[in-house]
Amino acid sequence: MKIIILGAGQVGSTVASELAREEANEITVIDIDQTILTELQDHLDLRTICGNGSYPNMLEMAGADDADMLIALTNSDEINMVACQIASSIFHTPTKIARIRSPEYLRHPELFAAESIPVDVMISPESLVTEYIHHLIEHPSALQVLDFAGGKVQLVAVKAYDNGPLVGHALKTMKQHVPGVDMRVAAIFREGKSIRPSAECIVEAGDEVFFIAARRHIPIVISELRKLDKPIKRVMLAGGGNIGGQLAGLLEKDYQVKVIEMHPDRARQLSGILDSSIVLLGDAANPDLLLEENIESMDVFCALTNDDEANILSSMLAKRMGARKVMSLINRPAYVELVESGLIDIAISPHQVTIGTLLAHIRRGDVVAVHALRRGSAEAIEAIAHGDSSSSRVVGRTIEQIKLPVGTTIGAIVRGERVIIAHHDTMIESEDHVILFLTDKKKITEVERLFQVGFTYF
C-alpha cells in the first residue's frame, strides 16, 4: 500500500515506524523539520520530503497521483483538513485520514462529509486517550482494558499477585474458580516473554495475563487473578488541557474530581465548563499544594500535561505522598518502560492508543479494530469473516482446523448480539466478528490473508 504521512511529530513518527516495518507498505513522510526527517530515514526504510504537506506541489512530489492513502497528522487541524481537500480534489486519493484535535471542529461532524471537507476518517488522539483512561478508572485492578465489537467484549490485562486464587494453578482450573463464566486467556507474559497459554500452563506471581470475556464478566474474572482494588471515589487530575478537561467531564458524574491547572485562563474556562469538579490553580508538582488538597486520600492521581518530565515528577510525588494509584501520560517511548518499573503504576502512551485506530483502516481484509499491546510489541485485532467454506480460509471451519500463525490465538467470536468465547471446536460462520491476539506482529500479514476472501466469493 502506498501511504503518504503528513507530520513527523510523536504521533506521525510512531505511525511511520509501525507501517514501515511491514514490507507491503511504501511510506513517504512530509514535514517542515528536516532534522526529524533525517533521523527517521536513518532508522526506517521510507522516503521523506521537507515542506508544507498542504501544498499541492509537495503532495505531487510525494506521489499523491497514485497514493492509496493520505494520513494527515500535523499539529494543525487546518493544515490536515486542507491537505485532505487537495488530495481529494486534485489527486483523487481514495482514503484520507486526518488528525482533528479542536473540540470546536469535533462538535460539527457534518463538516467532514464528502461534499464538504472530504475526510474519510477523523482521528482525535485526545478523545481516544480520554476513553482509554476512563476504562482504566472503571477497572482499577487492570493494566489495560480494550473494547471490541462495540464494547460487547473486552480484552483485559492484569498482573497476577502473590497468593492470588489462580497463582500456582493451571489455567484449566479456571472454570472451577468462576463457574458459569466463559472466558479465555489469550496470552501470558512472564518477565517480558510470551508464554503459550495452554490448559496445563501454570500462572505465576508477577505474570501479565491477558484474558478476554464478555464485558459483564470482566470484574468476576479479574477477582480470580488478583485481589480487586477498593472502589474508586476520589480522582485528582494534573493538567486541564483537552484530555484533562474531557476526562473530568466524564468522571464527575460518578466520582469526586479535582483538577489542577497552572494556567489562570484555562483554569477559569474549566470552572465554567465543569459542573461538580473542583478546579485548582497551581502546580501539581508542588508538594504543599498536594498536601493541602489531601493527596493521601486520593484513589487515583492522573498526570495529563504536555510535559513528560512534569508528569513523571508529579506522579512520583503523589505516589510517595500517599495516592493509592498513579497514572502518567508519557509521549516518549523510552520513558514508558522505565517509569512503570518504579513508583508509577501505569504509563499511558497516547501514540500506542492512537495507532490502533489508524491500523484498523490500513489492515487488509475486513479489520474493524486494532489495539496495540505491551508498548506495541503485541497486537489484538477484530476481523470480520466473509464468504463460505470454498472462498474463505476461516468460514465453515473450527478453531483447531484453522492454520493460525505461531503466536496467534482466537479469543472470542461475536455473532450478532452473542458473545462466544473461542474453544477448539468452535465453528466460524460468515459475518462473525473474530477477535485475535498476536504476540508476534510480524505475523500480521499472514493473519490478514486468512480473512481475505477468495475470487469465488461474490
C-alpha positions, 0 to 999 in steps of 0.5 A: 500500500502506498501511504503518504504521512503528513507530520513527523511529530510523536504521533506521525513518527510512531505511525511511520515506524509501525507501517514501515516495518511491514514490507507491503507498505511504501511510506513517504513522510512530509514535514517542515523539520528536516532534522526529524526527517533525517533521523527517521530515514536513518532508522526506517526504510521510507522516503521523506520530503521537507515542506508544507504537506498542504501544498499541492506541489509537495503532495505531487512530489510525494506521489499523491497521483497514485497514493492509496492513502493520505494520513494527515497528522500535523499539529494543525487541524487546518493544515490536515483538513486542507491537505485532505481537500487537495488530495481529494480534489486534485489527486483523487486519493481514495482514503484520507485520514486526518488528525482533528484535535479542536473540540470546536471542529469535533462538535460539527461532524457534518463538516467532514462529509464528502461534499464538504471537507472530504475526510474519510476518517477523523482521528482525535488522539485526545478523545481516544486517550480520554476513553482509554483512561476512563476504562482504566478508572472503571477497572482499577485492578487492570493494566489495560482494558480494550473494547471490541465489537462495540464494547460487547467484549473486552480484552483485559490485562492484569498482573497476577499477585502473590497468593492470588486464587489462580497463582500456582494453578493451571489455567484449566482450573479456571472454570472451577474458580468462576463457574458459569463464566466463559472466558479465555486467556489469550496470552501470558507474559512472564518477565517480558516473554510470551508464554503459550497459554495452554490448559496445563500452563501454570500462572505465576506471581508477577505474570501479565495475563491477558484474558478476554470475556464478555464485558459483564464478566470482566470484574468476576474474572479479574477477582480470580487473578488478583485481589480487586482494588477498593472502589474508586471515589476520589480522582485528582487530575494534573493538567486541564488541557483537552484530555484533562478537561474531557476526562473530568467531564466524564468522571464527575458524574460518578466520582469526586474530581479535582483538577489542577491547572497552572494556567489562570485562563484555562483554569477559569474556562474549566470552572465554567465548563465543569459542573461538580469538579473542583478546579485548582490553580497551581502546580501539581508538582508542588508538594504543599499544594498536594498536601493541602488538597489531601493527596493521601486520600486520593484513589487515583492521581492522573498526570495529563500535561504536555510535559513528560518530565512534569508528569513523571515528577508529579506522579512520583510525588503523589505516589510517595505522598500517599495516592493509592494509584498513579497514572502518567501520560508519557509521549516518549517511548523510552520513558514508558518502560522505565517509569512503570518499573518504579513508583508509577503504576501505569504509563499511558502512551497516547501514540500506542492508543492512537495507532490502533485506530489508524491500523484498523483502516490500513489492515487488509481484509475486513479489520474493524479494530486494532489495539496495540499491546505491551508498548506495541510489541503485541497486537489484538485485532477484530476481523470480520469473516466473509464468504463460505467454506470454498472462498474463505480460509476461516468460514465453515471451519473450527478453531483447531482446523484453522492454520493460525500463525505461531503466536496467534490465538482466537479469543472470542467470536461475536455473532450478532448480539452473542458473545462466544468465547473461542474453544477448539471446536468452535465453528466460524460462520460468515459475518462473525466478528473474530477477535485475535491476539498476536504476540508476534506482529510480524505475523500480521500479514499472514493473519490478514490473508486468512480473512481475505476472501477468495475470487469465488466469493461474490 
